[in-house]
Amino acid sequence: MSRLISAFAIAIILAGCVTTSDVVPAAQGAYMISAANGSWSNREPPQIRATRRASNYCAKRNKKMVAEDFNESDFGFGFGDRYTLTFSCVLAAAAK
């Protein structure tokens, strides 16, 4: 029984190590999204998750995502990476 509880606790901890925020308005038509990975999670990199979610956000509005700025940082001591993307949604013709 204690092994089951330990396994369940580890699964919960690891599940919490990978996060992606909601898209939030930034300024003057720009938006921000942030994604992070814990050190033990070898899932999709946070850059790809944030970019994919930003692209989907714009696609739902029949627009294309244009990256405006990004910031990459780590939590220190091997605790994972954080990626923050600032983007805008533009008409497809304007994105070329």
N, C-alpha and C positions, 0 to 999 in steps of 0.2 A: 504494500500500500504506500509506503514512503517513497518508493521508486516512482510510482505513478504520480504522486504529488510533486516530486522533484521534476519529473519530465514535463508536467503541466506548467510549473512555474517557469522553467527554462523557455518553453514555447511562448509564453506570454511576454517574457522579457525580450526575446528575439523579435517577436512580432512588433513590439513597440520601437524597435531600432530603425525602422524604415518608415519615413513619413514624407508626405507631400501636402503642402498647404492648399487652401482654396485660392483661386485667383482673386486678388483684391485691387481696387482702383488705386492708382498712384497719383499722377497729376497730369492734367491737360491731355486726356485721351490715352494715357499710358496705364499699364497694369503691372502687377508684380505677382510672382509665384516663387515659392521656396521649396526645396526638397533636400532631404538629408538621409544618409546611410549610417548605420552603426558599424562599428569595426568588425563585427562577426557576420554581417550580412553580405553575401556575395550576390546580391540581386542586381537588377538593372541599375546602372549608375544614376545618381541624382540629376545630372545634366540632361540625360535622355528623358527621364520621367517628367521633369519640369518643362522641357521643350515640347514633349508630346502633349502634355495637358494644356499648355498655352496654345499650341496649334489647334487642338480640338475645340478650345474655348472660342477661338476666332472662326473656325469652320462652321460652328453652330450659328454664327452670325453672317454666314456667307462671305467671309473675309479671309485674308491671309495674315498669318502672324509674321511680324518683323521684329527681330530682337533689337532692342535699343541699347541695353547694357547688361552686364552680369557680374556677379561677385562669387568667387569660390573661396571657401575657408575650411579649416578643419577644427574639430573640437579640442584638439590637443591630446597628448598622451595616447594616441592611437584609438581614439573614440569615434572616428568616423569623419565624414565630410558633409559640408553644407553648400548648396548651390542656390543662388537667388538670381532670378531672371526678371528684367524689366523689359516689357514688350508693348507693342501696339498692334491693333488690328486695322488693316487697310484693305481697300478694294483690290481685287485680284490684279487689275490692270496697273495699279499704282505700285504693286509689290515687285514688279519686274525690274 
